[in-house]
């Protein structure tokens, strides 16, 4: 519950709740447990990231929603994240190492957009119930003023719990 309370974006909380439901008694669900139809309203900002361990640990985007393409001005599907300048592979390393979800906020500036704040969520998936072989990502991008207003509106609710 402490992790969920840190999620500022309502859609992130909904996706985290669905991921938790898919876990059942396990620490993380498998990709086969995730039904794309249940993510319909999130799909434009969803990513599925394969974890490749050999010959070195790398992350390859299996699927990236159209909203991500619009923000990054490139198709991410099929690319390795270490080839995407704005990608934070250290956060993915933590998800793989710990087998637990991670969330955060990053600043994003590109040539055609105003300064954006990225609220990211990374959820581990496991084919064997022990090691992370895929990561379900969900990213939301807000202009600074929107991010501040949303965060300030959420603060009283978090402080009350």
Secondary structure, DSSP 8 states (H G I E B T S, - for coil): -HHHHT--SHHHHHHHHHHHHHHTTSSS--GGG--GGGGGGGGGGEEEEEEE-SSS-EEEEEEE-HHHHHHHTS--TT-BGGGSTT--HHHHHHHHHH-S-EEEEEEE--SSS--EEEEEEEEEE-SSSSS--EEEEEEEEEEHHHHHHHHHHHHHHHHH-
